Amino acid sequence: SLNKAVDGWRGMLDYGGERRELAHNVGAASKKAPKAHSEMATYTPDEIRRVLRTADDDRIGHLWYLALSGLRRAEIAGLRWSDIDLDARTLSIARNRVQAGAGNVVENDPKTRSSRRTLPLDDGLAAVLRRASARYAQERLALGAGHCDSGYVAVNTTGEPYTPDALTRKWGSICKAAKVPPIRLHDARHSC
C-alpha cells in the first residue's frame, strides 16, 4: 500500500542521514495518505440462515450462533459454561481471551466497561447451547478421568480451549461450507 511505501522510503532516508550520506531526510515532512474507510462486512438474512444451517451440522456450531448473536471473537474464546445460566436464560461476558503472538493466549477483562455485560438468551440460542452442553458432557464421560475440563465453551474434542486464531480458521471453514462470502469472525457480530 501507499503508506507502507512511504514508511519504507522514510526509513531508508533516515538511515542515509545516520550514515551522513544525506544532509537531511527530505522525507521527514511527508504525510501519510488518509486511510480509506471500508464498509463493514455483514451477512444478509439469507446468508445468516445458510451459515446457521451449516452450523447445525458442526460440532462447534453453537460458537457460530454466538458470533452471529453479537459476541466478539475474544468473548467467544473466553466464555465459560459457568457464564451461562440456561434456566434464567442469560449469558454473562466476564472475560476475553486474545491472541498475543503465535501460540500465546492471554485472558483479560472485557475490552471496555460496557463490554462486561449480561445478555438475555432467546429460546433458539438457549436450545442450541443446551444441546452443546449435553454433547460436551458426553464427550467428557467418554474421555474418562484423564480428560481436560477447562470449563470453556469453545473447546476441541479433548476439552482443550481453542485459541482465538483457531476459531478464526474454523470460521473460515464454516463460511466456505455454507457458500457465503468470507467476513472476519470479529465482524460477524455486526450481522445481528
C-alpha positions in Angstrom: 0.0 0.0 0.0 1.0 3.6 -0.4 1.5 4.1 3.4 3.9 1.2 3.6 5.9 2.6 0.7 6.1 6.0 2.4 7.3 4.3 5.6 9.9 2.4 3.7 11.2 5.5 2.0 11.3 7.4 5.3 13.3 4.6 6.9 15.8 4.5 4.0 16.2 8.3 4.1 16.6 8.2 7.9 19.4 5.6 7.5 21.1 7.7 4.9 21.1 10.6 7.3 22.5 8.5 10.1 25.3 7.4 7.8 25.9 11.1 6.9 25.3 10.2 3.2 22.4 12.7 3.2 22.5 16.2 4.6 18.9 15.8 5.9 15.9 13.5 5.5 13.7 15.1 2.8 11.0 12.6 3.5 10.6 13.5 7.2 7.9 16.1 6.4 5.9 13.8 4.1 2.4 12.9 5.2 0.8 9.5 5.1 -2.2 9.1 2.8 -5.5 9.1 4.7 -6.9 5.7 5.3 -9.9 4.8 3.3 -12.8 3.7 5.5 -14.2 0.5 4.3 -17.7 -0.6 4.7 -18.3 -3.1 7.5 -18.9 -6.5 6.0 -22.1 -8.2 7.3 -24.3 -11.0 6.2 -27.8 -10.8 4.7 -30.6 -12.7 6.4 -30.4 -15.4 3.8 -26.6 -15.7 4.3 -27.1 -15.9 8.1 -29.6 -18.7 7.6 -27.1 -20.6 5.3 -24.4 -20.2 7.9 -26.6 -21.4 10.8 -27.9 -24.4 8.7 -24.3 -25.4 8.2 -23.5 -24.7 11.8 -26.3 -27.2 12.9 -24.1 -30.0 11.5 -20.9 -28.7 13.0 -19.6 -29.9 16.4 -18.9 -26.3 17.4 -21.8 -24.8 15.6 -23.0 -23.1 18.8 -20.0 -20.8 18.5 -21.2 -19.5 15.2 -24.6 -18.9 16.7 -22.9 -16.8 19.4 -20.8 -14.9 16.8 -23.9 -14.0 14.8 -25.7 -13.0 18.0 -23.3 -10.2 18.8 -20.3 -11.7 20.6 -16.7 -10.8 19.6 -14.1 -13.5 18.8 -12.3 -12.8 22.1 -15.6 -13.1 24.1 -16.4 -16.4 22.5 -12.9 -17.7 23.2 -13.2 -16.6 26.8 -16.7 -17.7 27.5 -17.1 -20.4 30.2 -20.1 -22.6 30.8 -20.3 -21.0 34.3 -21.1 -17.7 32.5 -24.2 -19.2 31.0 -27.4 -19.7 33.0 -29.8 -21.7 30.9 -32.5 -21.7 33.4 -32.5 -17.9 33.7 -31.7 -17.6 30.0 -28.7 -15.3 30.4 -25.1 -15.2 29.2 -22.5 -13.0 31.0 -19.5 -11.6 29.4 -16.9 -11.6 32.2 -13.6 -12.1 30.3 -12.0 -12.5 26.9 -9.1 -14.5 25.5 -6.9 -12.8 23.0 -4.1 -14.0 20.8 -0.7 -12.5 21.9 1.6 -13.8 19.3 2.0 -17.3 17.8 0.5 -19.8 20.3 0.3 -17.4 23.2 -3.2 -16.6 24.5 -3.9 -14.1 27.3 -7.1 -13.9 29.3 -8.2 -10.4 30.2 -11.2 -8.4 31.4 -13.5 -7.4 28.6 -12.4 -4.7 26.1 -14.4 -1.9 27.7 -16.6 -1.3 30.8 -19.7 -1.7 28.6 -18.3 -4.9 27.2 -18.8 -6.5 30.6 -22.5 -7.3 30.3 -25.2 -9.9 30.8 -27.3 -10.7 27.8 -30.6 -12.5 27.5 -30.8 -15.7 25.6 -33.8 -16.3 23.3 -35.4 -19.7 23.1 -33.4 -20.7 20.0 -30.0 -19.8 21.3 -30.7 -21.4 24.7 -31.7 -24.6 23.0 -28.5 -24.6 20.9 -26.4 -24.0 24.0 -28.3 -26.7 25.9 -27.5 -29.3 23.1 -23.8 -28.2 23.1 -23.6 -28.6 26.8 -25.1 -32.1 26.7 -22.7 -33.1 23.9 -19.7 -31.8 25.9 -20.8 -33.8 28.9 -21.0 -36.9 26.8 -17.5 -36.2 25.4 -16.1 -35.7 28.9 -17.6 -39.0 30.1 -16.2 -40.8 27.0 -12.7 -39.4 27.7 -12.7 -40.6 31.3 -10.7 -39.3 34.2 -7.7 -38.2 32.1 -9.6 -35.6 30.1 -9.1 -31.8 30.3 -12.2 -29.9 31.6 -11.2 -26.3 31.1 -14.8 -25.1 31.5 -14.6 -23.1 28.3 -17.5 -23.2 25.8 -15.1 -23.2 22.8 -13.1 -26.4 23.2 -11.7 -29.2 21.0 -12.7 -32.9 21.4 -10.2 -33.4 24.2 -11.6 -30.4 26.2 -8.7 -28.0 25.4 -9.8 -24.4 24.7 -9.4 -23.2 21.2 -7.1 -20.3 20.6 -8.7 -17.2 19.0 -6.7 -17.9 15.8 -8.0 -21.4 15.7 -11.6 -20.1 15.9 -10.8 -17.7 13.0 -9.7 -20.7 10.9 -12.7 -22.7 11.8 -15.0 -19.8 11.0 -13.4 -19.6 7.5 -14.2 -23.3 7.0 -17.8 -22.9 8.0 -18.3 -19.8 5.7 -16.8 -21.8 2.9 -19.0 -24.8 3.6 -22.1 -22.5 3.8 -21.1 -21.0 0.5 -21.2 -17.4 1.8 -18.6 -14.7 1.2 -16.0 -14.7 3.9 -16.1 -12.0 6.5 -14.0 -11.6 9.6 -15.2 -13.6 12.7 -14.9 -10.4 14.7 -17.2 -8.6 12.2 -19.8 -11.4 12.2 -21.4 -9.8 15.3 -22.5 -6.8 13.2 -24.8 -9.1 11.2 -27.0 -9.5 14.3 
